[in-house]
Amino acid sequence: MHKKSKFTLLFIIICFKFSLAQSDTSNVTNFNSTALQSHFSLLTGIGIQHSLLIDIGIAMNEFGRVGYHPFSEGFYISNELIFGSELIFGPKIGVYLAGGAGGMALGINLIGYTDFSSHTIHIRPEIGFGILNFKFTYGYNIRLVKSDPYNINRHNFSLVIFFSLKKLDNKYIEY
């Protein structure tokens, strides 16, 4: 036998010896379904307007997948703390949806800014990127009252992470 033939035969034997194949259908995920897990969560966030803001609150979320795509939705109650020349409190309620093929996040917030001597109310639609318990959004503050004693910036960038405090029910829908 020639040297090349021996090498080729040895190569083929080694390839077959160390090649593994298996067929296991027990762990196949059904992507024609929706699987969501409800959570009671701690909302933590950081943002920037004119100055730094911290966001902390509680949320009811659903994380999971719809078909092939990650998905999350929820509503929350939180408080923005804006650190500037004076401390401004911003109690806030909001809702959001996030996920899909591009991980788009959409939401809306109602915020009442105060320093306990005066106040103003804003509504903030948001758009950005979100996947499961994370979202990064751009928001545009729209003043709902004439006066704005704090000169709240109309543009807002925020990063929010939801930390699950308690898992609630599971939803699984097959279609």
MARNU-912851 format. One line per field, with one value per atom (N, C-alpha, C): atom name; x, y, z; residue in three letters; chain. Coordinates in nm, 4 decimals. Layout:
BEGIN
at <- (CA; ...) $
X <- (X; ...) $
Y <- (Y; ...) $
Z <- (Z; ...) $
aa <- (Ala; ...) $
ch <- (A; ...) $
***
This chain:
BEGIN
at <- (N; CA; C; N; CA; C; N; CA; C; N; CA; C; N; CA; C; N; CA; C; N; CA; C; N; CA; C; N; CA; C; N; CA; C; N; CA; C; N; CA; C; N; CA; C; N; CA; C; N; CA; C; N; CA; C; N; CA; C; N; CA; C; N; CA; C; N; CA; C; N; CA; C; N; CA; C; N; CA; C; N; CA; C; N; CA; C; N; CA; C; N; CA; C; N; CA; C; N; CA; C; N; CA; C; N; CA; C; N; CA; C; N; CA; C; N; CA; C; N; CA; C; N; CA; C; N; CA; C; N; CA; C; N; CA; C; N; CA; C; N; CA; C; N; CA; C; N; CA; C; N; CA; C; N; CA; C; N; CA; C; N; CA; C; N; CA; C; N; CA; C; N; CA; C; N; CA; C; N; CA; C; N; CA; C; N; CA; C; N; CA; C; N; CA; C; N; CA; C; N; CA; C; N; CA; C; N; CA; C; N; CA; C; N; CA; C; N; CA; C; N; CA; C; N; CA; C; N; CA; C; N; CA; C; N; CA; C; N; CA; C; N; CA; C; N; CA; C; N; CA; C; N; CA; C; N; CA; C; N; CA; C; N; CA; C; N; CA; C; N; CA; C; N; CA; C; N; CA; C; N; CA; C; N; CA; C; N; CA; C; N; CA; C; N; CA; C; N; CA; C; N; CA; C; N; CA; C; N; CA; C; N; CA; C; N; CA; C; N; CA; C; N; CA; C; N; CA; C; N; CA; C; N; CA; C; N; CA; C; N; CA; C; N; CA; C; N; CA; C; N; CA; C; N; CA; C; N; CA; C; N; CA; C; N; CA; C; N; CA; C; N; CA; C; N; CA; C; N; CA; C; N; CA; C; N; CA; C; N; CA; C; N; CA; C; N; CA; C; N; CA; C; N; CA; C; N; CA; C; N; CA; C; N; CA; C; N; CA; C; N; CA; C; N; CA; C; N; CA; C; N; CA; C; N; CA; C; N; CA; C; N; CA; C; N; CA; C; N; CA; C; N; CA; C; N; CA; C; N; CA; C; N; CA; C; N; CA; C; N; CA; C; N; CA; C; N; CA; C; N; CA; C; N; CA; C; N; CA; C; N; CA; C; N; CA; C; N; CA; C; N; CA; C; N; CA; C; N; CA; C; N; CA; C; N; CA; C; N; CA; C; N; CA; C; N; CA; C; N; CA; C; N; CA; C; N; CA; C; N; CA; C; N; CA; C; N; CA; C; N; CA; C; N; CA; C; N; CA; C; N; CA; C; N; CA; C; N; CA; C; N; CA; C; N; CA; C; N; CA; C; N; CA; C; N; CA; C; N; CA; C; N; CA; C; N; CA; C; N; CA; C; N; CA; C; N; CA; C; N; CA; C) $
X <- (0.0842; 0.0000; 0.0884; 0.0463; 0.1252; 0.1096; 0.2047; 0.2046; 0.0813; 0.0426; -0.0751; -0.2024; -0.2139; -0.3328; -0.3452; -0.2321; -0.2335; -0.2770; -0.2232; -0.2596; -0.4082; -0.4603; -0.6013; -0.6903; -0.6553; -0.7323; -0.7305; -0.6156; -0.6034; -0.6874; -0.6850; -0.7639; -0.9139; -0.9605; -1.1027; -1.1432; -1.0606; -1.0907; -1.0997; -1.0057; -1.0073; -1.1323; -1.1683; -1.2886; -1.4134; -1.4272; -1.5450; -1.5432; -1.4266; -1.4140; -1.4553; -1.4163; -1.4419; -1.5609; -1.6347; -1.7549; -1.8749; -1.9557; -2.0747; -2.1974; -2.3041; -2.4312; -2.5408; -2.6429; -2.7535; -2.8821; -2.9883; -3.1207; -3.1998; -3.2247; -3.2998; -3.4096; -3.5303; -3.6430; -3.7126; -3.6669; -3.7352; -3.7123; -3.6051; -3.5748; -3.5997; -3.6813; -3.7094; -3.8079; -3.7754; -3.8635; -3.9686; -4.0918; -4.2010; -4.2089; -4.1673; -4.1681; -4.3020; -4.4007; -4.5364; -4.6129; -4.5528; -4.6124; -4.5650; -4.6288; -4.5926; -4.5642; -4.4504; -4.4143; -4.3706; -4.4496; -4.4210; -4.4199; -4.3335; -4.3237; -4.3517; -4.4507; -4.4833; -4.3911; -4.3525; -4.2624; -4.3099; -4.2853; -4.2932; -4.1481; -4.1149; -3.9744; -3.9395; -3.8112; -3.7532; -3.7029; -3.7493; -3.7055; -3.5880; -3.4770; -3.3616; -3.3202; -3.2888; -3.2517; -3.1618; -3.0975; -3.0134; -3.0416; -3.0415; -3.0711; -2.9992; -3.0138; -2.9519; -3.0497; -3.0651; -3.1398; -3.0415; -3.0674; -2.9641; -2.8565; -2.9010; -2.8107; -2.8500; -2.7781; -2.7992; -2.9314; -3.0001; -3.1188; -3.1123; -3.1671; -3.1762; -3.3240; -3.3578; -3.4966; -3.5058; -3.5978; -3.6171; -3.7654; -3.8111; -3.9526; -3.9836; -4.1128; -4.1584; -4.2333; -4.2360; -4.2983; -4.3625; -4.4623; -4.5211; -4.4836; -4.4059; -4.3543; -4.3925; -4.3870; -4.3899; -4.2694; -4.1853; -4.0687; -4.0859; -4.0357; -4.0410; -4.0187; -4.0934; -4.0796; -4.2160; -4.2272; -4.3450; -4.2920; -4.3195; -4.2576; -4.1080; -4.0313; -3.8853; -3.8298; -3.9120; -3.8621; -3.8770; -3.7746; -3.7878; -3.8904; -3.9592; -4.0675; -4.0768; -4.1106; -4.1419; -4.2419; -4.3186; -4.4164; -4.4350; -4.4856; -4.5095; -4.5587; -4.5944; -4.6290; -4.5560; -4.5333; -4.4513; -4.4907; -4.4513; -4.4610; -4.3203; -4.2671; -4.1303; -4.1144; -3.9933; -3.9611; -3.8279; -3.8297; -3.7060; -3.6495; -3.5223; -3.4516; -3.3531; -3.3753; -3.2880; -3.1924; -3.0631; -2.9597; -2.9079; -2.9352; -2.8878; -2.8524; -2.8868; -2.8636; -2.9519; -3.0662; -3.1523; -3.2035; -3.2427; -3.2951; -3.4420; -3.4769; -3.6146; -3.6648; -3.7838; -3.8482; -3.9460; -3.9557; -4.0474; -4.1238; -4.2313; -4.3134; -4.3662; -4.3633; -4.3904; -4.4696; -4.5648; -4.6296; -4.6075; -4.5912; -4.5641; -4.5938; -4.6000; -4.6174; -4.5177; -4.4839; -4.3920; -4.4143; -4.3701; -4.3615; -4.2218; -4.1605; -4.0268; -4.0083; -3.9280; -3.8947; -3.9115; -3.9367; -3.9504; -3.8166; -3.8172; -3.6960; -3.5864; -3.6222; -3.5227; -3.5048; -3.5822; -3.5716; -3.6220; -3.7218; -3.7722; -3.8491; -3.8307; -3.9031; -3.9863; -4.1115; -4.2026; -4.2655; -4.2823; -4.3440; -4.3957; -4.4698; -4.5198; -4.5232; -4.4860; -4.4805; -4.5568; -4.6143; -4.6732; -4.5928; -4.5324; -4.4387; -4.4805; -4.4801; -4.5067; -4.3811; -4.3125; -4.1889; -4.2209; -4.1497; -4.1715; -4.0462; -4.0347; -3.9361; -4.0093; -4.1405; -4.2328; -4.2669; -4.2190; -4.2630; -4.3413; -4.3134; -4.3887; -4.3833; -4.4625; -4.4663; -4.4989; -4.4746; -4.5099; -4.5365; -4.6172; -4.6533; -4.6099; -4.5497; -4.5034; -4.5528; -4.5700; -4.5926; -4.4723; -4.4215; -4.3003; -4.3198; -4.3428; -4.3366; -4.1900; -4.1664; -4.0298; -4.0189; -3.9016; -3.8702; -3.7237; -3.6927; -3.5543; -3.5388; -3.4440; -3.4099; -3.4443; -3.5091; -3.5414; -3.5477; -3.4947; -3.5007; -3.5079; -3.6112; -3.6382; -3.6378; -3.5442; -3.5506; -3.4638; -3.4331; -3.3438; -3.4068; -3.3955; -3.4370; -3.3530; -3.3210; -3.2489; -3.3351; -3.3794; -3.4764; -3.4405; -3.4957; -3.4958; -3.6391; -3.6555; -3.7880; -3.7941; -3.9135; -3.9353; -4.0388; -3.9968; -4.0865; -4.1796; -4.3089; -4.4107; -4.4778; -4.4662; -4.5229; -4.6747; -4.7471; -4.8930; -4.9511; -4.8680; -4.9116; -4.8268; -4.8773; -4.8052; -4.6693; -4.6654; -4.5402; -4.4487; -4.3205; -4.2184; -4.1072; -4.1234; -4.0258; -3.8867; -3.8740; -3.7451; -3.6736; -3.7389; -3.6801; -3.6342; -3.7271; -3.6987; -3.6654; -3.5547; -3.5121; -3.6135; -3.6406; -3.7365; -3.6800; -3.5492; -3.4861; -3.4319; -3.4547; -3.4152; -3.3639; -3.2491; -3.1968; -3.1914; -3.2423; -3.2424; -3.2101; -3.1474; -3.1162; -3.1865; -3.2736; -3.3515; -3.3282; -3.3083; -3.2965; -3.3974; -3.4730; -3.5711; -3.5118; -3.5098; -3.4622; -3.5830; -3.5990; -3.7143; -3.7068; -3.8123; -3.8214; -3.9002; -4.0024; -4.0858; -4.1415; -4.1260; -4.1864; -4.3321; -4.4175; -4.5596; -4.5996; -4.7032; -4.7509; -4.6813; -4.6910; -4.6405; -4.7564; -4.7315; -4.8297; -4.7648; -4.8337; -4.7860; -4.9045; -4.8959; -5.0040; -4.9461; -5.0060; -4.9608; -5.0606; -5.0111; -5.1002; -5.0483) $
Y <- (-0.1174; 0.0000; 0.1233; 0.2222; 0.3452; 0.4261; 0.5137; 0.5973; 0.6879; 0.7434; 0.8308; 0.7540; 0.6328; 0.5514; 0.5169; 0.4833; 0.4527; 0.5750; 0.6892; 0.8125; 0.8438; 0.8289; 0.8559; 0.7593; 0.6306; 0.5306; 0.5596; 0.5938; 0.6283; 0.7517; 0.8508; 0.9729; 0.9414; 0.8576; 0.8213; 0.7435; 0.6508; 0.5728; 0.6643; 0.7577; 0.8514; 0.9389; 0.9866; 1.0710; 0.9952; 0.8690; 0.7905; 0.7543; 0.7275; 0.6869; 0.7991; 0.9220; 1.0328; 1.1196; 1.0785; 1.1523; 1.0916; 1.1771; 1.1310; 1.1960; 1.1218; 1.1762; 1.1184; 1.1987; 1.1491; 1.2145; 1.1488; 1.2012; 1.2016; 1.3204; 1.3330; 1.4353; 1.3883; 1.4798; 1.5193; 1.4706; 1.5016; 1.6455; 1.7103; 1.8463; 1.9507; 1.9197; 2.0135; 2.1185; 2.2453; 2.3536; 2.3772; 2.3889; 2.4184; 2.5696; 2.6196; 2.7633; 2.8143; 2.7260; 2.7699; 2.7865; 2.8600; 2.8757; 3.0051; 3.0361; 3.1503; 3.0982; 3.1334; 3.0924; 3.2165; 3.2554; 3.3755; 3.3423; 3.4091; 3.3950; 3.5312; 3.5393; 3.6654; 3.6849; 3.8103; 3.8438; 3.9702; 3.9745; 4.0973; 4.1417; 4.2621; 4.3004; 4.4330; 4.4477; 4.5745; 4.6455; 4.7680; 4.8485; 4.9336; 4.9245; 5.0106; 5.0736; 5.2002; 5.2667; 5.3856; 5.4251; 5.5437; 5.6164; 5.7469; 5.8240; 5.9563; 6.0250; 6.1566; 6.2492; 6.3691; 6.4788; 6.5954; 6.7007; 6.8032; 6.7455; 6.6631; 6.6040; 6.4586; 6.3945; 6.2539; 6.2322; 6.1222; 6.0838; 5.9359; 5.9022; 5.7639; 5.7286; 5.6080; 5.5619; 5.4343; 5.4301; 5.3096; 5.2905; 5.1655; 5.1388; 4.9908; 4.9599; 4.8218; 4.8020; 4.6777; 4.6497; 4.5119; 4.4973; 4.3670; 4.3419; 4.2363; 4.2082; 4.0680; 4.0485; 3.9157; 3.9067; 3.8055; 3.7809; 3.6446; 3.6298; 3.4996; 3.5111; 3.4278; 3.4296; 3.4132; 3.4733; 3.4579; 3.4055; 3.2794; 3.2163; 3.2072; 3.2576; 3.2566; 3.3764; 3.4756; 3.6051; 3.6265; 3.6858; 3.7222; 3.8340; 3.8369; 3.9332; 3.9690; 4.0936; 4.1349; 4.2485; 4.2580; 4.3651; 4.3892; 4.5051; 4.5304; 4.6703; 4.6905; 4.8236; 4.8446; 4.9700; 4.9987; 5.1301; 5.1399; 5.2628; 5.2868; 5.4052; 5.4321; 5.5798; 5.6149; 5.7527; 5.7897; 5.8971; 5.9510; 6.0518; 6.0435; 6.1422; 6.2125; 6.3421; 6.4195; 6.5001; 6.4776; 6.5464; 6.6625; 6.7829; 6.9024; 7.0052; 7.1311; 7.2344; 7.2106; 7.1429; 7.1012; 6.9606; 6.8866; 6.7518; 6.7599; 6.6962; 6.6959; 6.5520; 6.5327; 6.4018; 6.3924; 6.2750; 6.2550; 6.1246; 6.1202; 5.9987; 5.9684; 5.8397; 5.8031; 5.6733; 5.6668; 5.5408; 5.5199; 5.3941; 5.3692; 5.2272; 5.2083; 5.0762; 5.0640; 4.9401; 4.9188; 4.7819; 4.7686; 4.6431; 4.6377; 4.5201; 4.5084; 4.3698; 4.3622; 4.2325; 4.2312; 4.1129; 4.0966; 4.0708; 4.0660; 4.0344; 4.1378; 4.2654; 4.3704; 4.4137; 4.3586; 4.3970; 4.5369; 4.5835; 4.7191; 4.7322; 4.8445; 4.8749; 5.0007; 4.9951; 5.1092; 5.1258; 5.2491; 5.2715; 5.4125; 5.4341; 5.5676; 5.5835; 5.7033; 5.7338; 5.8619; 5.8690; 5.9919; 6.0270; 6.1472; 6.1855; 6.3186; 6.3254; 6.4506; 6.4949; 6.5951; 6.6433; 6.7430; 6.7318; 6.8240; 6.8360; 6.9513; 6.9695; 7.0031; 6.9782; 6.9992; 7.1464; 7.2366; 7.3762; 7.4120; 7.3450; 7.3622; 7.2297; 7.2200; 7.0941; 7.1179; 7.0164; 7.0156; 6.8709; 6.8524; 6.7184; 6.7021; 6.5885; 6.5563; 6.4175; 6.3982; 6.2655; 6.2367; 6.1121; 6.0793; 5.9510; 5.9630; 5.8433; 5.8025; 5.6712; 5.6203; 5.5212; 5.5172; 5.4181; 5.3800; 5.2542; 5.2119; 5.0634; 5.0062; 4.8648; 4.7990; 4.6843; 4.6118; 4.4629; 4.3878; 4.2423; 4.1858; 4.1078; 4.0451; 4.1487; 4.1437; 4.2335; 4.3591; 4.3978; 4.5108; 4.5995; 4.7322; 4.8223; 4.9495; 4.9968; 5.1223; 5.2065; 5.3240; 5.4016; 5.5494; 5.6113; 5.7564; 5.8010; 5.9015; 5.9545; 6.1033; 6.1481; 6.2900; 6.3423; 6.4307; 6.4863; 6.5897; 6.5694; 6.6643; 6.7224; 6.8526; 6.9211; 6.9260; 6.8900; 6.8923; 7.0152; 7.0924; 7.2172; 7.3316; 7.4546; 7.5702; 7.5927; 7.5860; 7.6212; 7.4999; 7.5259; 7.4247; 7.4917; 7.4964; 7.5687; 7.5052; 7.3822; 7.3129; 7.3090; 7.3590; 7.3555; 7.2130; 7.1182; 6.9777; 6.9644; 6.8994; 6.8789; 6.7918; 6.8228; 6.7439; 6.6080; 6.5958; 6.4720; 6.3925; 6.2611; 6.1751; 6.0423; 5.9988; 5.8663; 5.7875; 5.6655; 5.5875; 5.4405; 5.3810; 5.2391; 5.1813; 5.0823; 5.0231; 4.8726; 4.8192; 4.6750; 4.6349; 4.5299; 4.4769; 4.3539; 4.3537; 4.2395; 4.1683; 4.0420; 3.9653; 3.9442; 3.9847; 3.9612; 3.8344; 3.8094; 3.6906; 3.6462; 3.5174; 3.4614; 3.4308; 3.4663; 3.4416; 3.3266; 3.3383; 3.2260; 3.2163; 3.0969; 3.0690; 3.0680; 3.1128; 3.1031; 3.0284; 2.9271; 2.8550; 2.8364; 2.8922; 2.8840; 2.8239; 2.7144; 2.6503; 2.6811; 2.7189; 2.7498; 2.6912) $
Z <- (0.0000; 0.0000; 0.0000; -0.0739; -0.0808; 0.0466; 0.0663; 0.1853; 0.1890; 0.0737; 0.0671; 0.1011; 0.0525; 0.0773; 0.2249; 0.2879; 0.4312; 0.5121; 0.4764; 0.5475; 0.5301; 0.4088; 0.3815; 0.4587; 0.4603; 0.5332; 0.6832; 0.7376; 0.8788; 0.9120; 0.8254; 0.8453; 0.8483; 0.7571; 0.7514; 0.8764; 0.9214; 1.0426; 1.1645; 1.1777; 1.2909; 1.2863; 1.1685; 1.1556; 1.1983; 1.1544; 1.1920; 1.3404; 1.3941; 1.5345; 1.6295; 1.6003; 1.6916; 1.6516; 1.5504; 1.5105; 1.5807; 1.6423; 1.7127; 1.6511; 1.6477; 1.6005; 1.6877; 1.7122; 1.7930; 1.7486; 1.7789; 1.7485; 1.8780; 1.9317; 2.0570; 2.0356; 2.0261; 2.0030; 2.1319; 2.2458; 2.3713; 2.4166; 2.3711; 2.4143; 2.3060; 2.2091; 2.1013; 2.1517; 2.1337; 2.1749; 2.0683; 2.1113; 2.0188; 2.0018; 1.8871; 1.8650; 1.8140; 1.7998; 1.7682; 1.8985; 1.9902; 2.1222; 2.1869; 2.2970; 2.3802; 2.5201; 2.5760; 2.7114; 2.7884; 2.8884; 2.9673; 3.1158; 3.1899; 3.3348; 3.3967; 3.4851; 3.5527; 3.6725; 3.6961; 3.8064; 3.8780; 4.0080; 4.0861; 4.0987; 4.0482; 4.0314; 4.0978; 4.1236; 4.1665; 4.0418; 4.0196; 3.9054; 3.9513; 3.8801; 3.9064; 3.7750; 3.7796; 3.6558; 3.6787; 3.5716; 3.5715; 3.4407; 3.4462; 3.3264; 3.3254; 3.2143; 3.1999; 3.1307; 3.1872; 3.1239; 3.1213; 3.1980; 3.2201; 3.3102; 3.4035; 3.5007; 3.5243; 3.6131; 3.6430; 3.7154; 3.6824; 3.7582; 3.7911; 3.9067; 3.9532; 3.9589; 3.9176; 3.9146; 3.9973; 4.0926; 4.1736; 4.1996; 4.1904; 4.2106; 4.2061; 4.1895; 4.1810; 4.0502; 4.0031; 3.8735; 3.8738; 3.7899; 3.7567; 3.6111; 3.5856; 3.4514; 3.4069; 3.2760; 3.2161; 3.1233; 3.1447; 3.0610; 2.9946; 2.8742; 2.8089; 2.6601; 2.5848; 2.4403; 2.3766; 2.2595; 2.1748; 2.0422; 2.0137; 1.8972; 1.9184; 1.8239; 1.8341; 1.9113; 1.9398; 1.9848; 2.1351; 2.1987; 2.3393; 2.3527; 2.4663; 2.4855; 2.6328; 2.6613; 2.7979; 2.7931; 2.8996; 2.9143; 3.0628; 3.0972; 3.2377; 3.2649; 3.3906; 3.4388; 3.5701; 3.6050; 3.7216; 3.7874; 3.9140; 3.9928; 4.0454; 4.0195; 4.0633; 4.0976; 4.1350; 4.1696; 4.1055; 4.0265; 3.9709; 4.0695; 4.0949; 4.1765; 4.0853; 4.0635; 3.9753; 4.0621; 4.0398; 4.1155; 4.0321; 4.0749; 4.0066; 4.1118; 4.0862; 4.1864; 4.3086; 4.2872; 4.3975; 4.3670; 4.4704; 4.4524; 4.4127; 4.3011; 4.2517; 4.2530; 4.3103; 4.3136; 4.1978; 4.1381; 4.0262; 4.0382; 4.1206; 4.1240; 3.9843; 3.9463; 3.8076; 3.8020; 3.7066; 3.6714; 3.5224; 3.4813; 3.3402; 3.2980; 3.1668; 3.1055; 2.9902; 2.9547; 2.8426; 2.7800; 2.6568; 2.5814; 2.5215; 2.5200; 2.4612; 2.4024; 2.2969; 2.2394; 2.0901; 2.0384; 1.8945; 1.8294; 1.6979; 1.6222; 1.6444; 1.6553; 1.6730; 1.8166; 1.9086; 2.0490; 2.0770; 2.0026; 2.0205; 2.1520; 2.2201; 2.3434; 2.3219; 2.3636; 2.3577; 2.4950; 2.5382; 2.6679; 2.6816; 2.7905; 2.8218; 2.9733; 3.0211; 3.1635; 3.1924; 3.3115; 3.3640; 3.4880; 3.4886; 3.5941; 3.6545; 3.7867; 3.8573; 3.9298; 3.8780; 3.9397; 4.0498; 4.1635; 4.2742; 4.3609; 4.4266; 4.5329; 4.6625; 4.6652; 4.7760; 4.7988; 4.7126; 4.7182; 4.5922; 4.4826; 4.3580; 4.2822; 4.1737; 4.0994; 3.9522; 3.8726; 3.7315; 3.6897; 3.5868; 3.5405; 3.3949; 3.3655; 3.2301; 3.1909; 3.0616; 3.0057; 2.9169; 2.9233; 2.8479; 2.7664; 2.6349; 2.5509; 2.5331; 2.5234; 2.5114; 2.3963; 2.3367; 2.2339; 2.2511; 2.2256; 2.2394; 2.2191; 2.2919; 2.2832; 2.4157; 2.4105; 2.5328; 2.5081; 2.6007; 2.5909; 2.7324; 2.7565; 2.8853; 2.9981; 3.0930; 3.2089; 3.1941; 3.0729; 3.0459; 2.9392; 2.9567; 2.8489; 2.8511; 2.7324; 2.7124; 2.6200; 2.6675; 2.5905; 2.5826; 2.4786; 2.4633; 2.4895; 2.5750; 2.6048; 2.5776; 2.5427; 2.5147; 2.6136; 2.7049; 2.8058; 2.7442; 2.7635; 2.7171; 2.8406; 2.8569; 2.9734; 2.9603; 3.0675; 3.0665; 3.1363; 3.2033; 3.2678; 3.2139; 3.2298; 3.1734; 3.2375; 3.3694; 3.4373; 3.4503; 3.4415; 3.4656; 3.5461; 3.6798; 3.7622; 3.7632; 3.7177; 3.7240; 3.5903; 3.4843; 3.3506; 3.3155; 3.3296; 3.2994; 3.1511; 3.1223; 2.9840; 2.9106; 2.7862; 2.7085; 2.6680; 2.6601; 2.6134; 2.7318; 2.7285; 2.8386; 2.7828; 2.8297; 2.7981; 2.9277; 2.9261; 3.0499; 3.0243; 3.1228; 3.1254; 3.2474; 3.2263; 3.3353; 3.3368; 3.4573; 3.4771; 3.5838; 3.5550; 3.6488; 3.7173; 3.8507; 3.9282; 3.9874; 3.9536; 4.0003; 4.1513; 4.2220; 4.3654; 4.3943; 4.3102; 4.3288; 4.1945; 4.1649; 4.0442; 4.0738; 3.9800; 3.9963; 3.9042; 3.8276; 3.7464; 3.6107; 3.5521; 3.4173; 3.3198; 3.1977; 3.0901; 2.9751; 2.9261; 2.8085; 2.7158; 2.5973; 2.4994; 2.3724; 2.3277; 2.2040; 2.0943; 1.9781; 1.8660; 1.7386) $
aa <- (Met; Met; Met; His; His; His; Lys; Lys; Lys; Lys; Lys; Lys; Ser; Ser; Ser; Lys; Lys; Lys; Phe; Phe; Phe; Thr; Thr; Thr; Leu; Leu; Leu; Leu; Leu; Leu; Phe; Phe; Phe; Ile; Ile; Ile; Ile; Ile; Ile; Ile; Ile; Ile; Cys; Cys; Cys; Phe; Phe; Phe; Lys; Lys; Lys; Phe; Phe; Phe; Ser; Ser; Ser; Leu; Leu; Leu; Ala; Ala; Ala; Gln; Gln; Gln; Ser; Ser; Ser; Asp; Asp; Asp; Thr; Thr; Thr; Ser; Ser; Ser; Asn; Asn; Asn; Val; Val; Val; Thr; Thr; Thr; Asn; Asn; Asn; Phe; Phe; Phe; Asn; Asn; Asn; Ser; Ser; Ser; Thr; Thr; Thr; Ala; Ala; Ala; Leu; Leu; Leu; Gln; Gln; Gln; Ser; Ser; Ser; His; His; His; Phe; Phe; Phe; Ser; Ser; Ser; Leu; Leu; Leu; Leu; Leu; Leu; Thr; Thr; Thr; Gly; Gly; Gly; Ile; Ile; Ile; Gly; Gly; Gly; Ile; Ile; Ile; Gln; Gln; Gln; His; His; His; Ser; Ser; Ser; Leu; Leu; Leu; Leu; Leu; Leu; Ile; Ile; Ile; Asp; Asp; Asp; Ile; Ile; Ile; Gly; Gly; Gly; Ile; Ile; Ile; Ala; Ala; Ala; Met; Met; Met; Asn; Asn; Asn; Glu; Glu; Glu; Phe; Phe; Phe; Gly; Gly; Gly; Arg; Arg; Arg; Val; Val; Val; Gly; Gly; Gly; Tyr; Tyr; Tyr; His; His; His; Pro; Pro; Pro; Phe; Phe; Phe; Ser; Ser; Ser; Glu; Glu; Glu; Gly; Gly; Gly; Phe; Phe; Phe; Tyr; Tyr; Tyr; Ile; Ile; Ile; Ser; Ser; Ser; Asn; Asn; Asn; Glu; Glu; Glu; Leu; Leu; Leu; Ile; Ile; Ile; Phe; Phe; Phe; Gly; Gly; Gly; Ser; Ser; Ser; Glu; Glu; Glu; Leu; Leu; Leu; Ile; Ile; Ile; Phe; Phe; Phe; Gly; Gly; Gly; Pro; Pro; Pro; Lys; Lys; Lys; Ile; Ile; Ile; Gly; Gly; Gly; Val; Val; Val; Tyr; Tyr; Tyr; Leu; Leu; Leu; Ala; Ala; Ala; Gly; Gly; Gly; Gly; Gly; Gly; Ala; Ala; Ala; Gly; Gly; Gly; Gly; Gly; Gly; Met; Met; Met; Ala; Ala; Ala; Leu; Leu; Leu; Gly; Gly; Gly; Ile; Ile; Ile; Asn; Asn; Asn; Leu; Leu; Leu; Ile; Ile; Ile; Gly; Gly; Gly; Tyr; Tyr; Tyr; Thr; Thr; Thr; Asp; Asp; Asp; Phe; Phe; Phe; Ser; Ser; Ser; Ser; Ser; Ser; His; His; His; Thr; Thr; Thr; Ile; Ile; Ile; His; His; His; Ile; Ile; Ile; Arg; Arg; Arg; Pro; Pro; Pro; Glu; Glu; Glu; Ile; Ile; Ile; Gly; Gly; Gly; Phe; Phe; Phe; Gly; Gly; Gly; Ile; Ile; Ile; Leu; Leu; Leu; Asn; Asn; Asn; Phe; Phe; Phe; Lys; Lys; Lys; Phe; Phe; Phe; Thr; Thr; Thr; Tyr; Tyr; Tyr; Gly; Gly; Gly; Tyr; Tyr; Tyr; Asn; Asn; Asn; Ile; Ile; Ile; Arg; Arg; Arg; Leu; Leu; Leu; Val; Val; Val; Lys; Lys; Lys; Ser; Ser; Ser; Asp; Asp; Asp; Pro; Pro; Pro; Tyr; Tyr; Tyr; Asn; Asn; Asn; Ile; Ile; Ile; Asn; Asn; Asn; Arg; Arg; Arg; His; His; His; Asn; Asn; Asn; Phe; Phe; Phe; Ser; Ser; Ser; Leu; Leu; Leu; Val; Val; Val; Ile; Ile; Ile; Phe; Phe; Phe; Phe; Phe; Phe; Ser; Ser; Ser; Leu; Leu; Leu; Lys; Lys; Lys; Lys; Lys; Lys; Leu; Leu; Leu; Asp; Asp; Asp; Asn; Asn; Asn; Lys; Lys; Lys; Tyr; Tyr; Tyr; Ile; Ile; Ile; Glu; Glu; Glu; Tyr; Tyr; Tyr) $
ch <- (A; A; A; A; A; A; A; A; A; A; A; A; A; A; A; A; A; A; A; A; A; A; A; A; A; A; A; A; A; A; A; A; A; A; A; A; A; A; A; A; A; A; A; A; A; A; A; A; A; A; A; A; A; A; A; A; A; A; A; A; A; A; A; A; A; A; A; A; A; A; A; A; A; A; A; A; A; A; A; A; A; A; A; A; A; A; A; A; A; A; A; A; A; A; A; A; A; A; A; A; A; A; A; A; A; A; A; A; A; A; A; A; A; A; A; A; A; A; A; A; A; A; A; A; A; A; A; A; A; A; A; A; A; A; A; A; A; A; A; A; A; A; A; A; A; A; A; A; A; A; A; A; A; A; A; A; A; A; A; A; A; A; A; A; A; A; A; A; A; A; A; A; A; A; A; A; A; A; A; A; A; A; A; A; A; A; A; A; A; A; A; A; A; A; A; A; A; A; A; A; A; A; A; A; A; A; A; A; A; A; A; A; A; A; A; A; A; A; A; A; A; A; A; A; A; A; A; A; A; A; A; A; A; A; A; A; A; A; A; A; A; A; A; A; A; A; A; A; A; A; A; A; A; A; A; A; A; A; A; A; A; A; A; A; A; A; A; A; A; A; A; A; A; A; A; A; A; A; A; A; A; A; A; A; A; A; A; A; A; A; A; A; A; A; A; A; A; A; A; A; A; A; A; A; A; A; A; A; A; A; A; A; A; A; A; A; A; A; A; A; A; A; A; A; A; A; A; A; A; A; A; A; A; A; A; A; A; A; A; A; A; A; A; A; A; A; A; A; A; A; A; A; A; A; A; A; A; A; A; A; A; A; A; A; A; A; A; A; A; A; A; A; A; A; A; A; A; A; A; A; A; A; A; A; A; A; A; A; A; A; A; A; A; A; A; A; A; A; A; A; A; A; A; A; A; A; A; A; A; A; A; A; A; A; A; A; A; A; A; A; A; A; A; A; A; A; A; A; A; A; A; A; A; A; A; A; A; A; A; A; A; A; A; A; A; A; A; A; A; A; A; A; A; A; A; A; A; A; A; A; A; A; A; A; A; A; A; A; A; A; A; A; A; A; A; A; A; A; A; A; A; A; A; A; A; A; A; A; A; A; A; A; A; A; A; A; A; A; A; A; A; A; A; A; A; A; A; A; A; A; A; A; A; A; A; A; A; A; A; A; A; A; A; A; A) $
***
